[in-house]
Amino acid sequence: MRMIAGRLLALVPVLFGLCVLSFLLLASVPGDPVTAMLGLEADPAAIATLRAKYALDQPLPLRFIAWFWQVLHADLGRSIQTGRPVLEMIGAALLPTLQLALAALLVSLVIAIPAGVVAATRRNGAADFGATLLALCGLSLPSFWLGILLIMGFSIALPVLPSSGHVPFGENPWEALRHLALPALTLGAAMAAATMRMTRAAMIEILSADFIRTARAKGVPARRVVWRHALRNALMPVVTLVGLQLGQLMGGVVVTESVFSWPGIGKLTVDAIFARDFPVVQGAILVTATLFVLINLVTDLLYAVLDPRLRKRA
């Protein structure tokens, strides 16, 4: 509990810095959202009224204080384009993004962990070279290009999976999985490649450790040595990488969601940028960055679960 409390206290200045940085970055973007919304020939009185409504006529420090006070009260403002609460719009888009990120994570782990273990146990063999080659391909392929290839292959040439859209799991679980398959595979491919390489490197190091040689000398079956003793100790760097990648997935789904018309935070942010809907962009950036920080916190706490020595130090 002491370790968790310390990590949570350390998040306070980080989250405040995120608020300041996101606000200043968007405030420095050229263009007037009110003019973009009403048009260049709009009535000056209407422009002044709308600017006053969203506090755009105030000095920058006062605007930040007003916005930050709203954030502290869980109020991210209202969309300039639609008038809806920003928190409501982000909440509606957050669930599809979480579904996509978790599905991509699952795809990557199912591919990467077994491939990394097999590559490490058969080092310099055909399985090792094949897994390494696939990992390099996964790291080299841009996500948008891979997504387009998957659409051409599984939606056009062989029409077995839909190319776009989203179906809630509550309405039709089977159709939801079919719509989720291609974007999850697109996002999970690059993540699987990096995770596989990390798993392979960690397993090679652990398999040469003294306790592994001792376990083998005692007659422990090879499968148990690899999958129970070695893999558990090799997961520490893999957990670090997976935690960082999951946070990156939350912020890096913009391209994939746009390619597959997935109604998540990424697509919401892109649409808001084109519409110069700054409250939505600010809210989306803040929520995504906060999720990234919280995922890193969970990753730190998982260390204590995997390594009892960290619990003793804490």
C-alpha positions in Angstrom: 0.0 0.0 0.0 2.9 2.3 0.7 4.3 1.7 -2.8 0.9 2.3 -4.4 0.4 5.5 -2.4 3.9 6.8 -3.5 3.1 6.1 -7.1 -0.2 7.8 -6.9 1.3 10.9 -5.3 3.9 11.0 -8.1 1.1 11.2 -10.7 -0.1 14.5 -9.4 2.6 16.8 -10.9 2.7 14.6 -14.1 -1.0 15.1 -14.7 -0.8 18.8 -14.0 2.1 19.1 -16.5 -0.1 17.2 -19.0 -2.9 19.7 -18.5 -0.5 22.7 -19.0 1.2 21.2 -22.0 -1.9 20.1 -23.8 -3.6 23.6 -23.3 -0.5 25.5 -24.4 0.0 23.4 -27.5 -3.6 23.8 -28.7 -3.5 27.5 -27.8 -0.6 28.0 -30.1 -2.3 26.3 -33.1 -3.1 29.0 -35.8 -6.8 29.5 -36.7 -9.9 30.6 -35.0 -12.4 27.8 -34.2 -15.3 30.2 -34.1 -14.6 31.6 -37.5 -14.1 28.1 -38.8 -17.5 27.2 -37.4 -19.5 30.3 -38.5 -17.6 31.1 -41.6 -15.7 34.2 -42.7 -18.8 36.2 -43.6 -20.6 35.6 -40.3 -22.0 38.5 -38.2 -19.3 40.0 -36.0 -21.8 40.1 -33.1 -22.5 36.4 -33.4 -18.7 35.7 -33.5 -18.2 37.9 -30.4 -21.0 36.1 -28.6 -19.7 32.7 -29.4 -16.1 33.7 -28.5 -17.4 35.0 -25.1 -19.4 31.8 -24.6 -16.2 29.7 -24.8 -14.0 32.2 -23.1 -11.9 32.7 -26.2 -11.9 36.4 -25.7 -10.0 36.1 -22.4 -6.2 36.3 -21.8 -4.4 33.0 -22.0 -3.8 32.6 -18.2 -7.4 33.3 -17.4 -8.5 30.8 -20.0 -6.2 28.1 -18.6 -7.4 28.8 -15.0 -11.1 28.5 -16.1 -10.4 25.4 -18.1 -8.3 23.7 -15.4 -11.0 24.5 -12.8 -13.5 22.7 -15.0 -11.2 19.8 -15.4 -10.9 19.5 -11.6 -14.7 19.2 -11.6 -14.7 16.5 -14.3 -16.0 19.0 -16.8 -14.1 19.2 -20.1 -16.5 21.7 -21.6 -18.7 21.5 -24.6 -18.0 20.9 -28.3 -18.0 24.0 -30.4 -19.3 22.1 -33.4 -22.1 20.0 -31.8 -22.7 21.6 -28.4 -22.5 18.2 -26.7 -20.5 17.8 -23.5 -16.9 16.8 -24.4 -16.8 14.2 -21.6 -19.9 12.5 -23.0 -18.4 12.4 -26.5 -15.1 10.9 -25.2 -17.0 8.4 -23.1 -18.9 7.2 -26.1 -15.6 6.8 -28.1 -13.5 5.4 -25.3 -15.2 1.9 -25.2 -14.5 1.1 -28.9 -10.9 2.3 -28.5 -10.4 0.2 -25.4 -11.9 -2.8 -27.2 -9.6 -2.3 -30.1 -6.5 -1.8 -28.0 -7.2 -4.8 -25.8 -7.9 -7.0 -28.8 -4.7 -5.9 -30.5 -2.8 -6.6 -27.2 -4.3 -10.1 -27.1 -3.5 -10.8 -30.7 0.1 -9.7 -30.1 0.6 -11.8 -27.0 -0.9 -14.9 -28.5 1.5 -14.6 -31.4 4.6 -13.1 -29.7 5.0 -15.2 -26.5 5.0 -18.6 -28.1 7.1 -17.4 -31.0 9.7 -15.8 -28.8 9.9 -18.9 -26.6 10.3 -21.2 -29.6 12.9 -19.0 -31.2 14.9 -18.9 -28.0 14.8 -22.6 -27.3 15.8 -23.4 -30.9 18.3 -20.6 -31.3 19.9 -20.2 -34.7 17.6 -22.9 -36.1 14.9 -22.6 -38.8 12.2 -21.6 -36.3 14.4 -18.9 -34.9 15.2 -17.4 -38.3 11.6 -17.7 -39.4 10.3 -15.9 -36.3 12.9 -13.2 -36.6 12.1 -12.6 -40.2 8.4 -12.3 -39.5 9.2 -9.9 -36.6 11.3 -7.7 -38.9 8.4 -7.6 -41.4 5.9 -6.7 -38.7 8.2 -3.9 -37.5 8.8 -2.6 -41.1 5.2 -2.5 -42.4 3.4 0.8 -41.8 0.0 0.2 -40.0 -2.0 2.0 -42.6 -0.5 0.0 -45.5 -1.0 -3.3 -43.7 -4.6 -2.3 -43.0 -5.2 -1.5 -46.6 -3.7 -4.9 -47.6 -5.9 -6.7 -45.1 -9.0 -4.9 -46.5 -8.0 -5.9 -50.1 -7.4 -9.5 -49.1 -10.2 -10.3 -46.6 -12.9 -7.8 -47.6 -12.5 -7.4 -51.4 -10.7 -10.4 -52.9 -12.0 -12.9 -50.3 -15.0 -11.1 -48.7 -15.1 -12.9 -45.4 -14.6 -9.9 -43.0 -16.1 -6.4 -43.1 -13.8 -3.5 -44.0 -15.2 -0.8 -41.7 -17.6 -0.1 -39.0 -18.2 -1.1 -35.4 -20.9 -3.3 -33.8 -21.3 -3.3 -30.0 -20.8 -6.7 -28.3 -24.2 -6.3 -26.6 -26.0 -6.2 -29.9 -24.3 -9.1 -31.8 -21.1 -10.6 -30.4 -20.3 -12.5 -33.5 -20.6 -9.5 -35.8 -18.7 -7.4 -33.2 -15.8 -9.9 -33.4 -15.9 -9.9 -37.2 -15.7 -6.1 -37.3 -12.9 -6.1 -34.8 -10.7 -8.7 -36.5 -9.0 -6.7 -39.2 -8.2 -3.5 -37.1 -7.0 -5.6 -34.2 -4.7 -7.6 -36.4 -3.4 -4.4 -38.0 -2.5 -2.9 -34.6 -1.3 -6.2 -33.1 1.2 -7.1 -35.9 3.8 -4.4 -35.1 3.3 -4.9 -31.3 3.7 -8.7 -31.7 7.0 -8.2 -33.6 8.5 -6.0 -30.9 7.2 -8.3 -28.1 8.5 -11.4 -29.8 12.0 -10.0 -30.1 12.0 -8.9 -26.4 10.7 -12.3 -25.3 13.4 -14.1 -27.3 16.2 -12.0 -25.9 15.0 -12.3 -22.3 14.5 -16.1 -22.7 18.0 -16.6 -24.1 19.4 -14.8 -21.1 17.3 -16.7 -18.5 18.0 -20.1 -20.1 21.7 -19.6 -19.4 21.1 -18.8 -15.7 22.4 -21.0 -12.9 19.0 -21.9 -11.5 17.9 -23.2 -14.9 20.9 -25.5 -15.1 20.2 -26.6 -11.6 16.6 -27.4 -12.4 17.7 -29.4 -15.5 20.3 -31.3 -13.4 17.6 -32.2 -10.9 15.7 -33.9 -13.7 12.9 -31.3 -14.1 11.1 -31.9 -17.4 12.3 -29.6 -20.2 8.8 -28.3 -20.9 8.4 -27.3 -17.3 11.8 -25.7 -17.1 11.0 -23.5 -20.2 7.4 -22.6 -19.7 7.2 -22.3 -15.9 10.6 -21.4 -14.5 12.3 -19.6 -17.4 9.3 -17.8 -18.9 8.1 -16.4 -15.6 11.5 -14.8 -15.0 11.7 -13.6 -18.5 8.4 -11.7 -18.4 9.8 -8.7 -16.5 11.2 -6.8 -19.5 8.2 -8.1 -21.6 5.8 -6.6 -19.1 7.6 -3.3 -19.4 7.4 -3.3 -23.1 3.7 -4.4 -23.2 2.8 -1.7 -20.7 4.4 1.0 -22.9 2.9 -0.5 -26.0 -0.6 -0.6 -24.6 -0.2 3.1 -23.7 1.0 3.8 -27.2 -1.9 1.9 -28.6 -4.3 4.2 -26.8 -2.7 7.2 -28.4 -1.6 5.6 -31.7 -5.0 4.3 -33.0 -5.6 7.4 -35.0 -4.5 6.0 -38.3 -6.0 2.5 -37.9 -9.3 3.9 -36.7 -9.4 6.3 -39.7 -8.6 3.4 -42.1 -11.3 1.2 -40.7 -13.8 3.9 -39.8 -13.7 2.7 -36.2 -15.6 5.2 -33.9 -13.0 5.6 -31.2 -11.0 8.4 -29.7 -8.5 8.4 -32.6 -11.2 9.1 -35.2 -13.0 11.6 -32.8 -9.7 13.5 -32.5 -9.0 13.6 -36.2 -12.6 14.9 -36.9 -12.2 17.5 -34.2 -8.9 18.7 -35.6 -10.4 19.2 -39.0 -13.3 21.0 -37.5 -11.0 23.1 -35.2 -13.1 21.9 -32.3 -10.5 22.7 -29.7 -12.4 21.6 -26.5 -12.8 18.1 -28.0 -9.2 17.9 -29.0 -8.0 19.1 -25.6 -10.3 16.6 -23.8 -9.2 13.7 -26.1 -5.5 14.6 -25.6 -5.9 14.9 -21.8 -7.8 11.6 -21.5 -5.4 9.7 -23.7 -2.4 11.0 -21.9 -4.0 10.2 -18.5 -4.7 6.6 -19.6 -1.1 6.3 -20.7 0.2 7.4 -17.3 -2.2 5.1 -15.5 -1.2 2.1 -17.7 2.4 2.8 -16.7 1.4 2.8 -13.1 -0.3 -0.6 -13.5 2.9 -1.8 -15.2 5.0 -0.7 -12.2 2.6 -2.5 -9.9 2.8 -5.7 -11.9 6.6 -5.8 -11.2 5.8 -6.4 -7.6 3.5 -9.3 -8.6 6.1 -10.9 -10.8 9.1 -10.2 -8.6 8.7 -10.7 -4.8 12.0 -8.8 -4.2 10.3 -5.6 -5.2 7.6 -6.1 -2.6 10.3 -6.6 0.1 12.1 -3.4 -1.0 8.8 -1.5 -0.9 
